[in-house]
Amino acid sequence: MLEKQFNPNFLYNGIVHFYIDKKGYSKEKANMIAQSVVKRETQRRICKNESCNHFSHDHIRNQQTCLALDCQCVGFTK
């Protein structure tokens, strides 16, 4: 089963609108929060294998095999 592809723009926009509309934060503060969350989520979804560094959605979850053609990664490393 493949993991759903990560869309940082969708996450970023949702966070900015939440903090501006619901929390009443300034645009600058909401942008800072959104940038830090998107950066953290992006890093969480990247394989920590030094030879790989592909996103988790580029790996087959049940076989732990990277889908990139020239990659030697045999398992997603957290």
URZI-V577163 format. One record per pair of residues at least 4 apart in sequence whose C-alpha atoms are under 8 Angstrom apart, sorted by sequence separation. I is the first residue (numbers start at 0). J is the second residue. D is the distance in Angstrom with one decimal. If there is no record, write none. Layout:
i: [I/I]
j: [J/J]
d: [D/D]
This chain:
i: [6/7/8/9/10/11/12/13/14/15/16/17/18/19/20/24/25/26/27/28/29/30/31/32/33/34/35/36/37/38/39/40/41/47/48/53/54/59/60/66/16/17/18/19/24/46/47/58/59/65/18/19/46/58/59/65/19/45/46/58/59/65/45/46/57/58/64/65/45/46/57/64/65/19/44/45/57/63/64/65/15/18/44/63/64/44/53/62/63/16/15/53/14/15/58/15/58/14/15/14/51/50/51/55/12/50/51/11/50/10/11/48/11/11/10/48/47/48/46/47/7/46/47/46/45/7/43/5/4/2/3/2/1/2/1/2/1/2/1/2/0/1/0/0]
j: [10/11/12/13/14/15/16/17/18/19/20/21/22/23/24/28/29/30/31/32/33/34/35/36/37/38/39/40/41/42/43/44/45/51/52/57/58/63/64/70/21/22/23/24/29/51/52/63/64/70/24/25/52/64/65/71/26/52/53/65/66/72/53/54/65/66/72/73/54/55/66/73/74/29/54/55/67/73/74/75/26/29/55/74/75/56/65/74/75/29/29/67/29/30/74/32/75/32/33/33/70/70/71/75/33/71/72/33/72/33/34/72/36/37/37/75/75/76/75/76/37/76/77/77/77/41/77/56/56/55/56/56/56/57/57/58/58/59/59/60/59/60/60/61]
d: [6.6/5.9/6.1/6.2/6.2/6.2/6.1/6.1/6.2/6.1/5.6/5.3/4.8/4.8/7.9/6.2/6.2/6.1/6.3/6.3/6.1/6.0/6.3/6.3/6.1/6.0/6.2/6.1/6.0/6.2/6.2/6.4/6.6/7.4/6.1/6.4/7.5/5.2/7.4/7.8/7.8/6.9/6.2/4.9/6.1/6.5/6.0/6.1/5.3/6.8/5.6/6.3/4.8/5.3/6.4/7.7/6.5/5.7/5.6/4.2/7.0/5.8/5.6/6.0/5.9/5.5/6.7/6.4/4.4/6.3/5.3/5.0/6.9/6.4/5.4/5.9/6.8/6.3/5.4/7.4/7.6/5.6/5.2/4.4/7.3/8.0/8.0/7.8/5.9/7.9/5.1/7.9/7.4/6.0/7.7/7.8/6.8/7.8/6.0/5.6/6.2/7.4/7.2/6.9/7.9/7.1/5.8/5.4/6.9/8.0/7.1/7.2/8.0/6.4/7.0/7.4/7.6/5.7/5.6/5.2/6.2/5.2/5.8/6.2/7.9/7.7/7.6/7.6/5.5/7.0/6.2/4.7/6.2/8.0/7.8/7.9/7.1/7.8/5.5/7.2/6.2/6.2/5.8/6.5]
